[in-house]
Amino acid sequence: MGHTVRLMPAVYMKAYVKRNKTDTADAEAICEAVTRPTMRFVAATGVGSSHRIESPRLANEERIQSIDALRGHMAELGL
């Protein structure tokens, strides 16, 4: 969609949160921080690695769920 992802350290965001920790307050703080010309962003080098680490586990869980569902359908049919 043409968006550019930039990571902001949570330490820098803390200064922009004005009230309690809610999703609305966090979103407002992010919008405020992004508009600041001095905001520093983090390089996104390690973002993809966390998804690669979890994907085999998730794929295995989905496979087990599919097998269990197939067994249940076969049991209903008496196979």
C-alpha positions as CSV (number, residue, x, y, z in Angstrom):
1,M,0.0,0.0,0.0
2,G,3.0,2.2,-0.1
3,H,3.6,2.5,3.7
4,T,7.0,2.8,5.1
5,V,7.6,1.0,8.4
6,R,9.8,2.7,11.0
7,L,10.4,1.5,14.5
8,M,10.5,3.9,17.4
9,P,12.1,2.9,20.7
10,A,9.5,2.7,23.6
11,V,11.9,4.8,25.7
12,Y,11.5,7.8,23.4
13,M,7.7,7.3,23.3
14,K,7.3,7.6,27.1
15,A,7.7,11.3,27.0
16,Y,4.7,11.8,24.7
17,V,2.2,9.7,26.7
18,K,0.1,12.3,28.5
19,R,-2.2,10.1,30.6
20,N,-3.0,6.5,31.5
21,K,-1.8,3.6,29.4
22,T,-4.5,2.9,26.9
23,D,-4.5,2.2,23.2
24,T,-6.0,5.6,22.5
25,A,-3.3,7.4,24.6
26,D,-0.6,5.3,22.9
27,A,-1.9,6.1,19.4
28,E,-2.0,9.8,20.3
29,A,1.6,9.7,21.6
30,I,2.8,7.9,18.5
31,C,1.2,10.5,16.2
32,E,2.7,13.3,18.3
33,A,6.2,11.7,18.3
34,V,6.2,11.0,14.5
35,T,5.6,14.6,13.7
36,R,8.7,15.7,15.7
37,P,11.7,16.4,13.4
38,T,14.2,15.2,16.1
39,M,12.5,11.7,16.5
40,R,15.1,9.0,16.1
41,F,14.1,5.6,14.6
42,V,15.6,2.2,15.0
43,A,16.9,0.1,12.1
44,A,14.5,-2.7,11.3
45,T,17.2,-5.4,10.8
46,G,15.9,-8.0,13.3
47,V,12.2,-7.7,12.6
48,G,12.0,-10.5,10.1
49,S,14.0,-13.0,12.2
50,S,11.4,-13.0,15.0
51,H,8.7,-14.1,12.5
52,R,10.9,-16.8,11.0
53,I,11.5,-18.2,14.5
54,E,7.9,-18.5,15.4
55,S,6.6,-19.6,11.9
56,P,7.6,-23.3,12.1
57,R,5.9,-23.7,15.5
58,L,2.7,-22.0,14.2
59,A,2.8,-24.1,11.1
60,N,3.1,-27.3,13.2
61,E,0.2,-26.3,15.4
62,E,-2.0,-25.6,12.3
63,R,-1.0,-29.0,10.8
64,I,-2.0,-30.7,14.1
65,Q,-5.3,-28.8,14.1
66,S,-6.1,-29.9,10.5
67,I,-5.2,-33.5,11.3
68,D,-7.5,-33.5,14.4
69,A,-10.3,-31.9,12.4
70,L,-9.9,-34.6,9.7
71,R,-10.0,-37.3,12.3
72,G,-13.1,-35.9,13.8
73,H,-14.9,-35.8,10.4
74,M,-13.8,-39.3,9.6
75,A,-15.1,-40.5,13.0
76,E,-18.5,-39.0,12.4
77,L,-18.7,-40.9,9.1
78,G,-17.6,-44.1,10.7
79,L,-14.3,-44.4,8.8
